[in-house]
């Protein structure tokens, strides 16, 4: 990757609000994603990098009854440009520890311009199969959710647990470890593609 492209990709992971501090009505930092969009964030966000719901072309979102006037989207490059975190939870699917890697979900939300000092906002995490969980921003930070892009150094596949998985390291929290393994990840939708931030 050439240096100019790398710097541009890295800037896409920085909040438009942070770079545009002191400038009213400034344009979003990033244009729409160059690669396929993997994650769309709507609701109480900063300046978006795409327009509203397209009822003709956003068919899965229409079928899941989403509505929005603007959104912030991430492709794989933009997610990889954010600082990466690694966790090693024991997964319910095979009862083995695996290494998951990706940006902190809090950093992803900050890059989309989400501001909530007290963490009281509700965050809806929606998977491609329509599964939705609601988590407070405070809990997302407490449990250090990541948007996992890799499992054991391999990209998460569509049709498996990916391409993105909102997940935490349940092994690090006593209240999670008290639960049966099958119940530790109920608030961790795999195949996540949409996040709605409630004001």
Buried (B, 14 or more C-beta within 10 A) or exposed (E): EEEEEEEBBBBBBBBBBEEBEEEEEEEBBBEBBBEEBBBBBBBBBBBBBBEEBEEEEBEEBBEBEBEBEBBBBBBBBBBBBBEBBEBEBBBBEEEEEBEBBBBBBBBBBBBBBBEBEEBEBBBBBBBBEEEBBEBBBBBBBEBBBBBBBBBEEEEBEEEBBBBBBBBBBBEEBEEBEEEEBEEBBEBBBBBBBBBBBBE
